[in-house]
Amino acid sequence: MDRAALLYERILLSLRCGSVDLAALRSDFGYDMKARQGDLVRWLMEAGLATQRGAVLRLTERGYLLCDEISGRLCRDASRRAPR
């Protein structure tokens, strides 16, 4: 499995399990989700679909109902931009 696939899987599974540790994505993959997808992350929070505390991005109850759509957007973007 290549790094992009591993990053995709980490984001997808983390969201389904409750939260994504943005610091871990940065340290494990060199991927800064806030820097690369800041507009999408901000929109998720403004729409009440996610919250962030420290380096942890968590879906709200409403966001979890849309987990597949949200993770698809984050992963689709991440897989295009994943460090090699």
Secondary structure, DSSP 4 states (H G I P E B T S, - for coil): --HHHHHHHHHHHHHHHTEEEHHHHHHHH---HHHHHHHHHHHHHHTTSEEEETTEEEE-HHHHHTHHHHHHHHHHHHHHH---
